[in-house]
Amino acid sequence: MSATAENPPATSAAVEERVTGRVISDDPLYRAIPVALRFTPAEPLAVRIVFPAELSPEDTDNEWVFPRALLEAGLLAPTGTGDVRVWPCGRVQAVVEFHSPEGVAVIQFDSAVLRRFLRHTYAASGTGARPAATRTA
């Protein structure tokens, strides 16, 4: 069957979701921050977490790129040994820890938000796969 106006060829699209993360610190009150989760089929094994410029001392977006598999695995069990580490925090939250020469940032997300993002990345990449971490319980 060939592609027609009624049946255009499948194309992969980038995924971007704007979510809220919570900065974990010594302060008893958490600080909510806007975060962009990004994926592009051109880099099918990577995801990006982008913090807005107003949170950066350089006044530029702070973008972290790391393996999609790391985010996925970290929803089930602690994973990562480098600049990015991910682990489940209770039944409904996950923590992503970012290490840089300037210090460490610990951000908590709702696990459902990260699972939804991962599902959208698999749909956009055309694999249609739904790994265990992205299935809802």
Order of alpha helices (4+ residues) and beta strands (2+ residues): beta-beta-beta-beta-alpha-beta-beta-beta-alpha
